[in-house]
Amino acid sequence: MSEAPLKGLRVVELARILAGPWIGQTLADLGAEVIKVEAPEGDDTRRWGPPFIERPRADGSTETVAAYFHAANRGKRSIICDFNDAGDLERLKTLIDGADVLVENFKLGGLRRFGLDYASLAPRNPRLVYASITGFGQDGPRAAQPGYDFLIQGMSGIMDLTGDPRGEPQKVGVAWIDIFTGLYGVIAVQAALAERARSGQGQHLDLSLLDCGVAVLANQATNYLLGSKVPHRLGNAHPNIVPYQLFPASDGHLIIACGNDRQFAALCRVLDLPDLPADPDFASNGGRVSHRERLIPLLSQATRRFARADLIATLEAAGVPGGPVNDVAEALAEPQLRARGLQIAPEGIAGLRTPIRFSRSPLVTDRAAPALGEGEWRFETA
């Protein structure tokens, strides 16, 4: 059987909460050995509950840990290190000497006084890929300020683009920027490892929550940069495509997403509105965007005549993208996801695997998040 893609890669994680641990968990799923270094009290998210999960430790005691911690720390080993203890600190540096990757999300300069910053560690391990995650990056006027996902969502513009235009700005329902920063971090780590294979040298990776939050504004940012019009929230509507939003049914709501004129014409046939595609205002997507205020009420009046499930089935048969608005339980029960094995339960702890499938290489998803300090110190040097 083929081995996991990153088997043999050693990662030391000096990170807590979400963005940094998300890098570590993804690398662990991909086969890396990830050693999570925790303060004596452990990662903050061990206490971010309820819900809490109780399970036995190897020494016979019981550990109670929040589900939040399990969401971002699967597959790792945990060791305890007190940075203020000279012996612990030297053991940690020796561990890092044999590592390929270090991930940290301390505030700017926070690790320098311990000799754990990149400038201090690189001479000991020139091949080290060192990934730093901060709110605002390693330079710039805000570099020293702390940054949290919610604050960055507000600063990045996404909250002004999210929610009912008649209501207050809304954050995304998960720590969206932390997750994106974690994924960009995985990309950066793997790119640096590929470059190291050519040069033999590691390097410092500088990841900013604000950079990542703004970078994924995608078409909304480009619409402004090239069109000079500031976009604002449209509720469930799309700034560049119509119809592409939530619609009412007789028993709830559904999503209809027409990405081209053919799909719009098919939608109109389903809704018994055969004249709309011939209307010059609606014949093209550009026209529909410009005249959405007149079109959407006509479509909504028609969709209200259908039961949601019946309309979704009819749209599917007609080749029109449509679907329900699931809650989390309904999403996890989706037969398509069950068929693809997205939900896993290592050591009996339910979770979701990294959503990548390789034709030959397996993921490594057989270990749950670690108990605090359950791992062993290892001292092999590079």
N, C-alpha and C positions, 0 to 999 in steps of 0.2 A: 504494500500500500504506500502511496506517496506520503511524504511528510508535509506538515503545515508550512506555509510559505516563509515564515519568519523563524522557524526552528533554529535554535542556536544563538539567537540574538538576546543579549542581556540588557534589560532596562531597569534603571533605578529611578523610582518615582518619589520626588520630594514635593508632592502636591496634595491638595485637599479640595473639598467641595466637589466641583463638577468638571470644568474645562480640562484641567490637567489629568485628573483621574479618567476622563473619557478617552484621552490619548492612550493611557496605560491599558485600559480595558480593551480597546480596539486592537492594540498591538498584542495583548495576551490572547485574544480570540484568534489572531493570525499566527499564533505559535510562539511568540516571544516569551522568555522568562522575565516576568515583571516582579520586581521586589519593591513593595510599597514601604517607605520609611515613615513611621508615624511617631509623633510626640507621645510621651507616656499616657496622655489622656485620649489619644487617638484622633482620627479625622473627625471634624465637627459633625459631619453628616451621620456618624454612628448614633447621634442623639436627635436627629431631625425626624421625629415621629410624633404621633403614631401614623401608620401602623408600625409595630415592632415585631421582629422575628426572634424567637428564642430557640437556641440549639446548643447541644453539648460541645464542650471543648475537649481537646485531646487529654487534658489532665483530669478529666472527670467533672470539672465545674461547668456551669452554664453561662452562656453569654447572650445578652439581649441587645439587639442591634436594629436600628431603624431600617425599613425597607428602602429608603432613599440611598443608604450606603450600598446596598446590594445592587442598585441600579447602575452603579458606575465602577464597581471594583471586582467584578468577577474574574477569576483566573489568576489572581495575584498571590504572592506571599507577603506577609506583614512582619516587619521587624520594628522594634521600639528603639528609638535613639533620642537621647537627651543632648541637644547641641551644646548645653552648658557643662557637660561632663567630658573632660579631655579624653578619657579612654574611649567613650562612645564615639566621639568626633573623629578620632584617628582611625577607629575601626571602619567608620563610614567612608572615610577617604580611601582607605585600602580597598573597600568594596567597589567604589567608583573607579579605582584604577583598572579594574577588570571588566568595566561595563562598556557597552557600545553606545548607549543612549542615556541621558539624564533628562527628566522632565521636572520642572519646578514652576510654582506660581506664587512665590513670595513677592512682597512689594519691592519696588526698585531699590537695589542695594542691600536688601535684607539679609542676604547670605554672605555678603562680603566679609563681615566681621568674624565669620566662622571659617573663612577660607574655602567656602563652597560655591563661590561665584565662578563663572567661566574662566576669567583671567587667572585665577588661582589653580584651577583644576587642569586646564589645558596643558601646561608644561608637564604634569604628571602623567596625563593620558592624552597625547596629541590626536588620537583617533576618536575622541569623544564627541558625539553629536549632542549638543546641550540646548534644550528647548526651554525658553522662558516665556511664561504667559503672564501678562499684566493687564490692567484695565486700559492703559493708554500707551504702552510701548516703552522702550528703553531711552527715548529722547523726546524732545518737544516740551511745550510749556506745561502740560498736565502730567508729565511722566511720573512724578512723585505722588500723585493722587491715587487713592484706592478706587477701584472700580468693581461694581457688582452688576450682574446681568440686568436687573430691573432698571438701574440707573442708566446703563448703556442703551437699553431699549429706548428709553426716553430721549437720550442724546442722539441716537443714530437716525431717527426719523421714522422708524418702523411703527411706533405707537401712533404717530399722526396719520399713518396710512391704514390703521387697523381700527375697526369698530364702526358703529353707526355714525354717519356724518352729523346727526342731530344730538349725539351724546358725547361723552368724554372720551379722550384717547384711551386705547386699550393695549395692554401688553399681550404678547403671545402666551398661550396657556402652559408652556414649558419654558425652561431657561434656554431659550432658542439661540441666543448669541453665545452662551457657554458651549452649547453642543456644536455649533458651527465652528467656533474657535478650536474645539477639540478635534474636529474632523480636518480643518486646515492644518492643525498641528501634526496629525498623522501623515498628511500629504507632505508636509515640510520635512518630517523626520525621514520618510522613505526616500525623498529626493536627495537629502543630504547624505544618506547611506549610499545611494547610487553614485553620487559625486565622489564620496570617500573611496569607493571601489576603484576609481580612476586616479585620484590624487594621493590617497593614503592618509588624508588629513580630515579631522572632524571640523566642526564649526559651530558658531552660536546662532540659534534661531530665535528671532524676536517676533512674538505673536501678541497682538493687541486686540482686546475685546472690541474696542471702538473701530479699529481698522476692519475687523471681520464683520461687525454689524453693519457698517456702511457698505462694504464690498458686496454683500449679498442683497442689496436693494435692487440690483439687476436692472430690469427695464424701467423701474420707477426713477432711479437716479439718472439713467440715460435719457429718459423722456425729458427730464428737467435740463440736463446738460446740453442737449441738442435742440430742445423745443422752447426753453426759457420760461416755461409755465410750471409753477410749483404744484405738484400733485398733492392731493389731500385724500382722506379716507372716503371710500365710496360704499361702506358697508360690505355686502357680499358681491358687489359688482366688480368688473374688471376694467382697468383704465383703457385698455387697447382692444378688447374683444367684446362684441355684443351679438347675441345673448350668451352670457357666461356668468351665471349667478344663481342664487336661490330663488325658487318659484313656489307659490302656494299650490297645494293639492286639497282635495276635499277633507283629508284626514291628516294633514301635516304639511311638511315641506320636502322638496327634493332639489337636487342640483341639476341644471341643464347647462351644458358647456359645448357650444357650437364653435368649432375652430375654423370653419370655412363656409363658403356660400352653399355648397352641396348639402352640408348638414343642416343649415338653416332652412333650405327648401324642404328637406325631409321632415324637419320639425313642424313646419307649417302644414304639411299634409297630414301629419298625425293629429294636429290640433284643429283640423278642418278650417284652416285659414289660407286657402290656396292663392289668394290674390296678393298676399304680402310680398313674396319674392319678386313680383313684377313691379312693385312700387319703386320708383327711382330712389326714394329716400332709404330704402331697405335692401336694394339689390346687391350692394357690396358691404363689406364689413365697415369700411370707412363711413359710409352713409349711416349704417346702423349705430355706430358710435356717436355720430353727430346728432342723431335723432332718437337717442335712447329714451328720452322722456316721453315720446309718443308711442314708441314700439313696446316698451316693457309692460305698460298697462294692458295693451291688447293681448299680449301673450299670457299675462297673469290671469286675465279674465277667462281665457280658454283653459289654462291648466287647472283652475279651480273645479272644473267639471269632472275631473278624474280622481279616482283613488290613487294614492301615491304608488303602491306596489304595481297596480295595473298600468299606470303611465310609464313607470320605469321599464317594465317588461315590453311595452309597445315601442318605446324609444329604442331599446336594445335591438328589437327585431328590425327597426327601420334604419339602424346604423347611426343613431344619434346618441352621443355620450350623455348619460344621465345616471344618477345614483342617489342613494339615501344620505342623510346626515347621521352617522352612527355615534352612539356614545362609546366610551372606551371598552366596555364589556362587549358590545356588538362588534366593534372593530376587531377585537381579539378572537371573537368567535367566527369571523369571516372564513368560509371554507377554503378560499384561495390561500390565505395565510396558513391555515392548518396543513394544507397540501404541501406547502413549501417549508414547513418546519421552522417557522420563525420563533415560536415559543419553545423554550427549553426549560429544564428543571435540574440543573446540576446539584447533586447532593440534596435533592428534594426542595431546593429553593427556586421558585418559578422566576423566569426572566425572559428577556428577548436577546437573541444572538445578534452579532454584527451581520447586517443584511447583505452579505456578499457570498456568492457561491462560485467555487472554482470547478473547472472540469476535471481536474486531477487532485488538487491539494485539499485536504480537509481543514476545517476550523478546529480549534481546541476549545471546547466549551464544557468540559467535564468537571471543572472545579468552581464552586461557589465563591463569593467574596470571602476573604480570610478573616479568621478571628484575630483580634489585636495581639500582635507579637507571636503568632504561631509559627512563623518561619524561622529559619536558621541563618545566622551570619555566615557569609562565604567570603573567602579572602584571596581567591585566585587572582593574580595580576595579569594584565594584558601581555 
